[in-house]
Amino acid sequence: MCYGFAMTAVLQGITGALRLSLLLGISAAFWLSMHVKYDLWQVTQKGCPNITRIAA
């Protein structure tokens, strides 16, 4: 299943990364990078047929 990005999901990801950063002493940027890589891996494994182009 492919999920769209909502602002709340993005903010929750940032908040989670900040919490992990404070807890484990590793930068929030590291956690966000790992999460993005995981999301991309999931899409490449499962596919995401519902992607539509957004008009600029």
MOPAC internal coordinates of N, CA, C and O (Angstrom, degrees):
PM7 1SCF
backbone

  N    0.0000 0     0.00 0     0.00 0    0    0    0
  C    1.4448 1     0.00 0     0.00 0    1    0    0
  C    1.5239 1   108.75 1     0.00 0    2    1    0
  O    1.2310 1   120.27 1   -38.34 1    3    2    1
  N    1.3088 1   117.08 1   141.66 1    3    2    1
  C    1.4539 1   122.01 1  -178.08 1    5    3    2
  C    1.5245 1   109.10 1  -112.41 1    6    5    3
  O    1.2310 1   120.45 1   -48.97 1    7    6    5
  N    1.3052 1   116.75 1   131.03 1    7    6    5
  C    1.4567 1   121.03 1  -177.33 1    9    7    6
  C    1.5169 1   110.61 1  -107.63 1   10    9    7
  O    1.2310 1   120.51 1   -39.55 1   11   10    9
  N    1.3087 1   116.63 1   140.45 1   11   10    9
  C    1.4522 1   121.74 1   174.71 1   13   11   10
  C    1.5200 1   109.60 1   -76.94 1   14   13   11
  O    1.2310 1   120.88 1   -20.71 1   15   14   13
  N    1.3058 1   115.93 1   159.29 1   15   14   13
  C    1.4581 1   119.86 1   179.46 1   17   15   14
  C    1.5202 1   109.91 1   -89.49 1   18   17   15
  O    1.2310 1   120.65 1   -54.28 1   19   18   17
  N    1.2831 1   116.36 1   125.72 1   19   18   17
  C    1.4602 1   122.27 1   175.67 1   21   19   18
  C    1.5189 1   107.17 1  -114.45 1   22   21   19
  O    1.2310 1   120.90 1   -28.89 1   23   22   21
  N    1.3093 1   115.89 1   151.11 1   23   22   21
  C    1.4652 1   119.84 1  -178.27 1   25   23   22
  C    1.5197 1   111.42 1   -58.46 1   26   25   23
  O    1.2310 1   119.92 1   142.49 1   27   26   25
  N    1.3361 1   117.76 1   -37.51 1   27   26   25
  C    1.4624 1   119.48 1   179.67 1   29   27   26
  C    1.5246 1   111.32 1   -64.45 1   30   29   27
  O    1.2310 1   119.92 1   142.44 1   31   30   29
  N    1.3412 1   117.75 1   -37.56 1   31   30   29
  C    1.4588 1   120.75 1   178.81 1   33   31   30
  C    1.5226 1   110.49 1   -65.43 1   34   33   31
  O    1.2310 1   120.72 1   139.87 1   35   34   33
  N    1.3138 1   116.23 1   -40.13 1   35   34   33
  C    1.4661 1   120.44 1   178.54 1   37   35   34
  C    1.5263 1   109.96 1   -63.85 1   38   37   35
  O    1.2310 1   120.70 1   133.75 1   39   38   37
  N    1.3208 1   116.26 1   -46.25 1   39   38   37
  C    1.4656 1   120.02 1   179.91 1   41   39   38
  C    1.5236 1   111.92 1   -64.32 1   42   41   39
  O    1.2310 1   120.33 1   142.22 1   43   42   41
  N    1.3287 1   116.98 1   -37.78 1   43   42   41
  C    1.4616 1   120.30 1   177.41 1   45   43   42
  C    1.5260 1   110.26 1   -64.82 1   46   45   43
  O    1.2310 1   120.46 1   141.83 1   47   46   45
  N    1.3277 1   116.73 1   -38.17 1   47   46   45
  C    1.4646 1   120.21 1   177.64 1   49   47   46
  C    1.5085 1   111.70 1   -64.06 1   50   49   47
  O    1.2310 1   120.52 1   138.98 1   51   50   49
  N    1.3199 1   116.62 1   -41.02 1   51   50   49
  C    1.4616 1   120.66 1   178.69 1   53   51   50
  C    1.5237 1   110.31 1   -66.73 1   54   53   51
  O    1.2310 1   120.58 1   136.71 1   55   54   53
  N    1.3251 1   116.50 1   -43.29 1   55   54   53
  C    1.4606 1   120.75 1   178.85 1   57   55   54
  C    1.5267 1   110.84 1   -61.98 1   58   57   55
  O    1.2310 1   120.61 1   136.20 1   59   58   57
  N    1.3322 1   116.45 1   -43.80 1   59   58   57
  C    1.4624 1   120.22 1   178.03 1   61   59   58
  C    1.5147 1   111.99 1   -62.33 1   62   61   59
  O    1.2310 1   120.66 1   139.39 1   63   62   61
  N    1.3334 1   116.35 1   -40.61 1   63   62   61
  C    1.4632 1   120.59 1   179.17 1   65   63   62
  C    1.5220 1   110.59 1   -64.84 1   66   65   63
  O    1.2310 1   120.43 1   140.90 1   67   66   65
  N    1.3222 1   116.78 1   -39.10 1   67   66   65
  C    1.4645 1   119.83 1   178.32 1   69   67   66
  C    1.5268 1   111.02 1   -65.88 1   70   69   67
  O    1.2310 1   120.60 1   140.13 1   71   70   69
  N    1.3313 1   116.46 1   -39.87 1   71   70   69
  C    1.4729 1   119.49 1   178.48 1   73   71   70
  C    1.5219 1   111.26 1   -64.10 1   74   73   71
  O    1.2310 1   120.67 1   134.57 1   75   74   73
  N    1.3375 1   116.32 1   -45.43 1   75   74   73
  C    1.4700 1   119.21 1   177.90 1   77   75   74
  C    1.5151 1   111.13 1   -62.45 1   78   77   75
  O    1.2310 1   120.89 1   141.78 1   79   78   77
  N    1.3200 1   115.91 1   -38.22 1   79   78   77
  C    1.4530 1   121.04 1   179.19 1   81   79   78
  C    1.5274 1   110.98 1   -60.12 1   82   81   79
  O    1.2310 1   120.89 1   132.69 1   83   82   81
  N    1.3095 1   115.90 1   -47.31 1   83   82   81
  C    1.4624 1   119.97 1  -179.98 1   85   83   82
  C    1.5222 1   111.65 1   -68.06 1   86   85   83
  O    1.2310 1   120.34 1   141.68 1   87   86   85
  N    1.3139 1   116.95 1   -38.32 1   87   86   85
  C    1.4621 1   121.35 1  -177.49 1   89   87   86
  C    1.5276 1   112.26 1   -70.19 1   90   89   87
  O    1.2310 1   120.64 1   135.49 1   91   90   89
  N    1.3403 1   116.38 1   -44.51 1   91   90   89
  C    1.4617 1   120.47 1  -172.12 1   93   91   90
  C    1.5248 1   114.75 1  -105.41 1   94   93   91
  O    1.2310 1   120.53 1   172.38 1   95   94   93
  N    1.3285 1   116.59 1    -7.62 1   95   94   93
  C    1.4595 1   119.70 1   177.96 1   97   95   94
  C    1.5191 1   114.13 1    75.31 1   98   97   95
  O    1.2310 1   120.24 1  -158.30 1   99   98   97
  N    1.3279 1   117.14 1    21.70 1   99   98   97
  C    1.4640 1   121.91 1   177.09 1  101   99   98
  C    1.5251 1   106.48 1  -113.23 1  102  101   99
  O    1.2310 1   119.91 1   -37.29 1  103  102  101
  N    1.3221 1   117.79 1   142.71 1  103  102  101
  C    1.4636 1   121.03 1  -172.19 1  105  103  102
  C    1.5255 1   113.12 1   -59.37 1  106  105  103
  O    1.2310 1   121.39 1   -31.15 1  107  106  105
  N    1.3306 1   114.95 1   148.85 1  107  106  105
  C    1.4587 1   121.52 1   177.11 1  109  107  106
  C    1.5252 1   110.19 1   -63.14 1  110  109  107
  O    1.2310 1   120.19 1   145.96 1  111  110  109
  N    1.3247 1   117.23 1   -34.04 1  111  110  109
  C    1.4647 1   121.18 1   179.13 1  113  111  110
  C    1.5303 1   110.49 1   -60.91 1  114  113  111
  O    1.2310 1   120.08 1   143.17 1  115  114  113
  N    1.3143 1   117.46 1   -36.83 1  115  114  113
  C    1.4656 1   121.67 1   177.45 1  117  115  114
  C    1.5227 1   110.30 1   -61.56 1  118  117  115
  O    1.2310 1   120.29 1   132.27 1  119  118  117
  N    1.3458 1   117.04 1   -47.73 1  119  118  117
  C    1.4570 1   120.78 1  -178.40 1  121  119  118
  C    1.5201 1   111.60 1   -65.45 1  122  121  119
  O    1.2310 1   120.34 1   138.87 1  123  122  121
  N    1.3326 1   116.95 1   -41.13 1  123  122  121
  C    1.4601 1   119.72 1   178.25 1  125  123  122
  C    1.5233 1   111.01 1   -64.15 1  126  125  123
  O    1.2310 1   120.44 1   140.50 1  127  126  125
  N    1.3223 1   116.76 1   -39.50 1  127  126  125
  C    1.4635 1   121.25 1   177.80 1  129  127  126
  C    1.5245 1   110.91 1   -63.01 1  130  129  127
  O    1.2310 1   120.55 1   136.48 1  131  130  129
  N    1.3179 1   116.55 1   -43.52 1  131  130  129
  C    1.4675 1   120.57 1   178.56 1  133  131  130
  C    1.5308 1   110.73 1   -62.63 1  134  133  131
  O    1.2310 1   120.41 1   140.03 1  135  134  133
  N    1.3232 1   116.83 1   -39.97 1  135  134  133
  C    1.4642 1   120.96 1  -179.40 1  137  135  134
  C    1.5269 1   110.92 1   -66.56 1  138  137  135
  O    1.2310 1   120.22 1   137.53 1  139  138  137
  N    1.3140 1   117.19 1   -42.47 1  139  138  137
  C    1.4721 1   121.02 1   178.34 1  141  139  138
  C    1.5240 1   110.06 1   -63.44 1  142  141  139
  O    1.2310 1   120.02 1   136.60 1  143  142  141
  N    1.3184 1   117.57 1   -43.40 1  143  142  141
  C    1.4692 1   120.85 1   178.68 1  145  143  142
  C    1.5286 1   110.85 1   -62.08 1  146  145  143
  O    1.2310 1   120.30 1   140.10 1  147  146  145
  N    1.3161 1   117.03 1   -39.90 1  147  146  145
  C    1.4647 1   121.00 1   178.15 1  149  147  146
  C    1.5236 1   110.81 1   -65.09 1  150  149  147
  O    1.2310 1   120.54 1   135.15 1  151  150  149
  N    1.3332 1   116.57 1   -44.85 1  151  150  149
  C    1.4690 1   120.33 1   178.53 1  153  151  150
  C    1.5253 1   111.11 1   -59.73 1  154  153  151
  O    1.2310 1   120.26 1   135.92 1  155  154  153
  N    1.3296 1   117.10 1   -44.08 1  155  154  153
  C    1.4618 1   120.72 1   178.86 1  157  155  154
  C    1.5243 1   111.07 1   -63.91 1  158  157  155
  O    1.2310 1   120.37 1   139.97 1  159  158  157
  N    1.3252 1   116.90 1   -40.03 1  159  158  157
  C    1.4572 1   120.65 1   178.52 1  161  159  158
  C    1.5280 1   110.27 1   -62.52 1  162  161  159
  O    1.2310 1   120.49 1   136.98 1  163  162  161
  N    1.3440 1   116.68 1   -43.02 1  163  162  161
  C    1.4582 1   120.06 1   179.30 1  165  163  162
  C    1.5224 1   111.52 1   -59.74 1  166  165  163
  O    1.2310 1   120.31 1   136.61 1  167  166  165
  N    1.3107 1   117.01 1   -43.39 1  167  166  165
  C    1.4637 1   120.68 1  -179.38 1  169  167  166
  C    1.5234 1   110.61 1   -65.21 1  170  169  167
  O    1.2310 1   120.04 1   139.95 1  171  170  169
  N    1.3333 1   117.53 1   -40.05 1  171  170  169
  C    1.4614 1   119.19 1  -179.98 1  173  171  170
  C    1.5211 1   111.54 1   -69.15 1  174  173  171
  O    1.2310 1   120.07 1   151.10 1  175  174  173
  N    1.3325 1   117.46 1   -28.90 1  175  174  173
  C    1.4620 1   120.78 1   179.68 1  177  175  174
  C    1.5279 1   112.07 1   -78.72 1  178  177  175
  O    1.2310 1   120.69 1   136.96 1  179  178  177
  N    1.3052 1   116.28 1   -43.04 1  179  178  177
  C    1.4592 1   121.18 1  -173.73 1  181  179  178
  C    1.5180 1   113.26 1   -97.34 1  182  181  179
  O    1.2310 1   120.43 1   157.89 1  183  182  181
  N    1.3058 1   116.78 1   -22.11 1  183  182  181
  C    1.4510 1   120.69 1  -174.19 1  185  183  182
  C    1.5193 1   109.99 1    79.85 1  186  185  183
  O    1.2310 1   121.22 1   -18.63 1  187  186  185
  N    1.2847 1   115.26 1   161.37 1  187  186  185
  C    1.4569 1   120.60 1  -178.97 1  189  187  186
  C    1.5160 1   108.22 1  -147.20 1  190  189  187
  O    1.2310 1   119.60 1   -97.96 1  191  190  189
  N    1.3209 1   118.38 1    82.04 1  191  190  189
  C    1.4667 1   121.95 1  -173.57 1  193  191  190
  C    1.5191 1   114.06 1   -71.91 1  194  193  191
  O    1.2310 1   119.34 1   168.43 1  195  194  193
  N    1.3209 1   118.86 1   -11.57 1  195  194  193
  C    1.4703 1   121.93 1  -174.92 1  197  195  194
  C    1.5190 1   113.84 1   -92.92 1  198  197  195
  O    1.2310 1   119.44 1  -162.29 1  199  198  197
  N    1.3148 1   118.68 1    17.71 1  199  198  197
  C    1.4536 1   121.07 1   180.00 1  201  199  198
  C    1.5283 1   108.85 1   -78.54 1  202  201  199
  O    1.2310 1   121.27 1   -51.90 1  203  202  201
  N    1.3130 1   115.18 1   128.10 1  203  202  201
  C    1.4612 1   120.35 1   177.17 1  205  203  202
  C    1.5258 1   109.25 1  -123.37 1  206  205  203
  O    1.2310 1   121.00 1   -31.89 1  207  206  205
  N    1.3051 1   115.70 1   148.11 1  207  206  205
  C    1.4502 1   121.81 1  -179.14 1  209  207  206
  C    1.5228 1   109.78 1   -74.46 1  210  209  207
  O    1.2310 1   120.73 1   -43.41 1  211  210  209
  N    1.3299 1   116.21 1   136.59 1  211  210  209
  C    1.4495 1   121.65 1   177.84 1  213  211  210
  C    1.5129 1   107.98 1   -97.28 1  214  213  211
  O    1.2310 1   120.62 1   -52.35 1  215  214  213
  N    1.3223 1   116.42 1   127.65 1  215  214  213
  C    1.4583 1   120.93 1   179.45 1  217  215  214
  C    1.5270 1   109.56 1   -69.78 1  218  217  215
  O    1.2310 1   121.13 1   -42.90 1  219  218  217
  N    1.3196 1   115.44 1   137.10 1  219  218  217
  C    1.4736 1   120.52 1  -179.05 1  221  219  218
  C    1.5090 1   111.45 1   -80.77 1  222  221  219
  O    1.2310 1   120.10 1   180.00 1  223  222  221

